[in-house]
Amino acid sequence: MLRTDKRNWNLFRNYCIKKIVKYYRSNLEKMCSEGFSEKASHYHEIIRLFFYYLLRKYARKQVDRLLETRQDCK
């Protein structure tokens, strides 16, 4: 089960990286404009929160599985 989750996480991670790189390449001219740095910091904060939420959700799921396994052993 853990191996599947790790594989799914890696697929999701790679997908996100590709999309972010594609976004940056297609919007390179906009990035050089004034005011973009402020927008970029907001964008990065949103992305950070999103991944933080996903990581916490994944960790909580794994802890729940471990606790279930532990209870099944008793």
DRENDO-1510 file (C-alpha; in Angstrom, 1 decimal, always signed):
<recs>
REC; n; res; u; v; w
REC; 1; MET; +0.0; +0.0; +0.0 .
REC; 2; LEU; +2.8; +2.4; +0.9 .
REC; 3; ARG; +4.6; +1.7; -2.3 .
REC; 4; THR; +1.5; +2.7; -4.4 .
REC; 5; ASP; +1.1; +5.9; -2.4 .
REC; 6; LYS; +4.7; +6.8; -3.0 .
REC; 7; ARG; +4.4; +6.1; -6.7 .
REC; 8; ASN; +1.2; +8.2; -6.9 .
REC; 9; TRP; +2.9; +11.0; -5.0 .
REC; 10; ASN; +5.9; +10.9; -7.4 .
REC; 11; LEU; +3.5; +11.0; -10.4 .
REC; 12; PHE; +1.7; +14.0; -8.9 .
REC; 13; ARG; +4.9; +15.8; -8.0 .
REC; 14; ASN; +6.3; +15.3; -11.5 .
REC; 15; TYR; +3.1; +16.5; -13.1 .
REC; 16; CYS; +3.1; +19.7; -11.0 .
REC; 17; ILE; +6.8; +20.4; -11.8 .
REC; 18; LYS; +6.1; +20.0; -15.5 .
REC; 19; LYS; +3.1; +22.4; -15.3 .
REC; 20; ILE; +5.0; +25.0; -13.3 .
REC; 21; VAL; +7.9; +24.9; -15.7 .
REC; 22; LYS; +5.5; +25.2; -18.6 .
REC; 23; TYR; +3.7; +28.1; -16.9 .
REC; 24; TYR; +7.0; +30.0; -16.3 .
REC; 25; ARG; +8.2; +29.4; -19.9 .
REC; 26; SER; +5.0; +30.6; -21.4 .
REC; 27; ASN; +4.9; +33.7; -19.2 .
REC; 28; LEU; +8.6; +34.7; -19.3 .
REC; 29; GLU; +7.8; +38.1; -20.7 .
REC; 30; LYS; +5.3; +38.9; -18.0 .
REC; 31; MET; +7.8; +37.9; -15.4 .
REC; 32; CYS; +10.2; +40.6; -16.5 .
REC; 33; SER; +7.5; +43.3; -16.0 .
REC; 34; GLU; +7.3; +45.5; -13.0 .
REC; 35; GLY; +4.9; +44.4; -10.3 .
REC; 36; PHE; +5.4; +40.8; -11.2 .
REC; 37; SER; +7.6; +40.1; -8.1 .
REC; 38; GLU; +4.7; +40.9; -5.8 .
REC; 39; LYS; +2.3; +38.7; -7.8 .
REC; 40; ALA; +4.9; +36.0; -7.9 .
REC; 41; SER; +5.3; +36.0; -4.1 .
REC; 42; HIS; +1.6; +35.6; -3.7 .
REC; 43; TYR; +1.6; +32.8; -6.3 .
REC; 44; HIS; +4.4; +31.0; -4.5 .
REC; 45; GLU; +2.6; +31.4; -1.1 .
REC; 46; ILE; -0.5; +29.8; -2.5 .
REC; 47; ILE; +1.5; +26.9; -4.0 .
REC; 48; ARG; +3.3; +26.4; -0.7 .
REC; 49; LEU; +0.1; +26.3; +1.2 .
REC; 50; PHE; -1.4; +23.8; -1.3 .
REC; 51; PHE; +1.6; +21.4; -1.0 .
REC; 52; TYR; +1.7; +21.9; +2.8 .
REC; 53; TYR; -2.0; +20.9; +3.0 .
REC; 54; LEU; -1.3; +17.8; +0.7 .
REC; 55; LEU; +1.7; +16.8; +2.8 .
REC; 56; ARG; -0.3; +17.0; +6.1 .
REC; 57; LYS; -3.2; +15.1; +4.5 .
REC; 58; TYR; -0.8; +12.4; +3.3 .
REC; 59; ALA; +1.0; +12.2; +6.7 .
REC; 60; ARG; -2.3; +12.0; +8.5 .
REC; 61; LYS; -3.5; +9.2; +6.2 .
REC; 62; GLN; -0.3; +7.2; +6.8 .
REC; 63; VAL; -0.5; +7.6; +10.6 .
REC; 64; ASP; -4.1; +6.4; +10.5 .
REC; 65; ARG; -3.0; +3.3; +8.5 .
REC; 66; LEU; -0.3; +2.6; +11.0 .
REC; 67; LEU; -2.7; +2.9; +13.9 .
REC; 68; GLU; -5.2; +0.6; +12.2 .
REC; 69; THR; -2.4; -1.9; +11.6 .
REC; 70; ARG; -1.3; -1.7; +15.3 .
REC; 71; GLN; -4.9; -2.3; +16.5 .
REC; 72; ASP; -5.3; -5.2; +14.2 .
REC; 73; CYS; -2.2; -6.9; +15.7 .
REC; 74; LYS; -3.6; -6.7; +19.2 .
</recs>
